């Protein structure tokens, strides 16, 4: 039996080859992420499997789906994880190369309550991780991750007999058939499919074609774990800019971009303008609430304030609930209150029946967007976007901040804004009307503009978003003159991944 993991092992030493390495920082709020090699080794992954297997037995389960994304080391990590799961007495169903929503689909397809998907999503090459769940369609939240961390780091796992491994063929085909059956287009549409050389490239072009579109350009759909152009993240400006150029070059009606593990979707319209996922969510909410009056939608705190003020949603009787950022949080809240759909600004979309099974799936989101266009045959995507009320929303910007410090920094920022609001202070001359602290701090201003500062759930970063109802220049001022200098006063805050 393995010994309890250590955090002080170094590569190219005998101990590294014989003992499990697991750094505590890899246990995030709702999934696990490590730099492979320096923060976790293969024996550490096996210990993770033993711990996960022990935990799901505590929950009364033993049957679990496993899959892996396309990185040079992911299959080895999945095999090490499987060793631990089998040793813990689990019935492991290996579906092979997969995107995360395919693993979630397999829980239903194979009647397995649990899932462990080996993926670092859109993180830079070198990262690895596992997305886990034990109650479909939900994934772990802080309570489950806390218990898993306790078992693994304490070496408190339990070995059990009866573990098994079965390699299950055909899941990818059934997933593509399922997701493509969600729309039957009558309107001819030309689409750029962008995958950033991530795992979605193996599945997304075929799925889109089966939905009835003409894929005029497969952009970076070849699998390449070095990510030669950019990380597969359709929230980042670099990938969105490349998608925009492809739309203009190929005369496409839109571009659909998918992240590294296929659970997110990014969109560029027919004019080559990116539409951030919260605005796409608002467009979808308008469309779906017309078909489903009095529907409820969940949106994360990074999303536009227009959900709360939109006249079309109000006329359709729609209700919007703002909730914590994070795919696990939005997924759980969407299921908990039976919302029709949940939207997250990062591009996670969650659809309950009849449009989906409640888990985040980039291709299901793509199907919903295409169906919306099909129901509006006389309007382009840019025209549907232009029909929305005007608000200028920033990119999601993330200054570096160590995992050990980011929550403390954000807590200090929360306290600063709460004190400012209590004292009747203003931001760029505007009164503060509300300070929402469900996830970091979202400061709403009297004209409907707002700023958000929160800790990233899966990277050593702080997350910043601002929105203005006045102008693009004002949106930039909210960042440059308010949020950026406020954060700069905290020495733990480093360089930004991107800025406006």
QUISUL-V949846 format. One line per field, one symbol per residue. phi: phi as a letter, one per 40 degrees, with the letter a starting at -180 (. if undefined). A space follows every 50 residues. Layout:
phi=???
//
This chain:
phi=.ccccbbbcbcgbdcccbbcbacccccccaababcchcbabccccccccc cccccccdcgbacacbaaccbcbcccccccccdcccccgcccbccgcacd ccccdcdccbfbcbaabcabfcdddhcbiacbabadccbdbdccccccdc ccccfccbcbcgcabbcbcgcdccccccccccabcbccbbbcbbbfgccd dcbcdcccccchccccaccfcccaccfccaccbccccccccccccccccb gccabbbbcdbgcbbbbbcccgbcbcccccdccccdcccccbdgcbbbbc cccdccdcbcccccccgcbbbcacchdccccccccdbgccabbbcchcbb bcdccabhccaccccdcccccccccbccbcccccccccdcabbcccbbcc addcbcccccdccdcccccccccgcbbfgbcccabcbcagabbcbccgca bbbacccbacabbbbbabcbacccdccdccbbcdcccccbcccbcccabc
//
